[in-house]
Amino acid sequence: MPSSTAAILETIRPLFGDELDAVEREISHLLENDVALIPEVAKHVISSGGKRMRPILTLLSSRLSGYVGDRQIRLAVCVEFIHTATLLHDDVVDKSDLRRGAKTANNLWGNPASILVGDFLLSRAFQLMVGDGSLKVLKLLSDTSAIISEGEVLQLAHENNIENDLPTYLKIISAKTAQLFAAACQIGALLAERTEYEKPLFDFGHNLGLAFQIADDALDYSARREKLGKSIGGDFRESKATLPVILAWHKSDAEEKKFWIRTIREKNQWQGDLSRAVAIMEKYQVLKEAIDYAEKYVEKARKSMEIFTVSPEKEALLELLDFSVSREY
Amino acid sequence: MPSSTAAILETIRPLFGDELDAVEREISHLLENDVALIPEVAKHVISSGGKRMRPILTLLSSRLSGYVGDRQIRLAVCVEFIHTATLLHDDVVDKSDLRRGAKTANNLWGNPASILVGDFLLSRAFQLMVGDGSLKVLKLLSDTSAIISEGEVLQLAHENNIENDLPTYLKIISAKTAQLFAAACQIGALLAERTEYEKPLFDFGHNLGLAFQIADDALDYSARREKLGKSIGGDFRESKATLPVILAWHKSDAEEKKFWIRTIREKNQWQGDLSRAVAIMEKYQVLKEAIDYAEKYVEKARKSMEIFTVSPEKEALLELLDFSVSREY
């Protein structure tokens, strides 16, 4: 099995390549605007190395559900716009300077531009849905958008809380990540008007989203990944109480607990702290434990696909699922 | 004619008082949330002295159009949520500490909470519209939301530009203020399914919004208002190139131009600068000129109401219109 993102996407790309090209063209077209700052900022974020996971889920789920038509293109754009609006606001909230190795929009254009262009993209997403005209899709995505922002506020309230329990962590990532993955998949069933597929596809996306986010949070502390030359420690530098920290905290001795209190709760970090965090995590095998959690959601997601007979689209979705936790960590 | 906001609203309140109470109850109900920060922040902004101009416009326009039912309540809430989301983000963008004499949400809870609760309110507004189920209302308000954010970005690009021309200024206030006033009014025609009222009500709201914003921008430099003990100069301290500054700039001599360049373009303000700004504006009678512009839009708005026969609702809307520029300045 190919192990890199690029490789896996290349393998399954023939299934949706033309449609994804149409999505990209539509994005460019929809961002044209007399107010030059809008396309400038939006294109920077949208083109900076995102894998288009969510639009791909919409394209594949639509075909898997048997939908024939072209509404999936614009709705895939919608999903990507909602995601991008979230990224823009997240980076302001987290005061992030870098995302995927590139300078963030707030770093380049300042907070005001990031906030306002994020608002614009969210509004544009709703305009697209209204243009599509399905109240079911509108309900799904307006609920999703409200849940995402609730999750973001919940995260803000718990951000540097090392004593977060697992249920709180899961509630946060369920709202801020898994819900949009779930909606991206469920759109397929709505377009095909196959109500019996709605729940399985929603569940598939939701569990995939949970697995994806848990793996993402684990990867951020992966020593192996660091050896491969990839940047790690972004969450640590922002003192985020993600799953690896939560798991490590509960196993740590008194001395180690002091370390977490200083670096995460009090946000007071020194040279060498990231290495120490990684070392504590290795000592307690925390990343393996996190990936075990992720694998449980992978299994749940796989189960919800049983309703579908074998097809290239089903295989592709299952490959994306495997990929979500098998990334090099 | 009563001259204060409170007085005018009391005069016309019997017409929509019960409905406005229902709007307030609905707002409280819809803001209940397990994530405690959401109602905390949202209620602070929503209850801090707003006059509910936009919801009142929706209530009155619905009755004026002959609509009988209760959909106007939730849609009035929608309009207020969109407005409140904008206020929350505006105050972050402008780094404002005070709004209507009270501490802003970003001042009390920080930028992240203001950004994320703003996102939540906008999403909630869309959920409400979807619950209402009219694609026409959804189109009107999703277009409005996109236009507002475009206007905000445009304003950002031109903010401290004292050489802004009148058309640019009008384009900005048209998008960021007048569009929502227009939509709030047009909803009435949509609910009553009276297509012939759509344009007149949209135009009424739009011109009222322009007049209201121009008067608001003028009031911010009103010496008379200052003598009444009201706070002025908020826009000046934020170095905003609003209409009074634009008008003053074009009449100023070389020395005065230097003053505007320093205080507005270069945002470098000293003690006594506000008094000097007000003095230059008095010298060139700039506020009178601004109010003359506003009066033109008042006339346009009044004209678009001619389609309606006499009714208490029509009279109330016209009183609100007069009030929009006759506030003590």
Interface residues (C-beta under 8 A of the other chain):
Chain A: N33 V35 A36 L37 I38 A85 H89 V92 V93 N111 P112 A113 I115 L116 V117 G118 D119 F120 L122 S123 R124 F126 Q127 M129 V130 G133 L135 L138 K139 S142 D143 S145 A146 I148 S149 E150 E152 V153 L154 L156 A157
Chain B: N33 V35 A36 L37 I38 A85 H89 V92 V93 N111 P112 A113 I115 L116 V117 G118 D119 F120 L122 S123 R124 F126 Q127 M129 V130 G133 L135 L138 K139 S142 D143 S145 A146 I148 S149 E150 E152 V153 L154 L156 A157
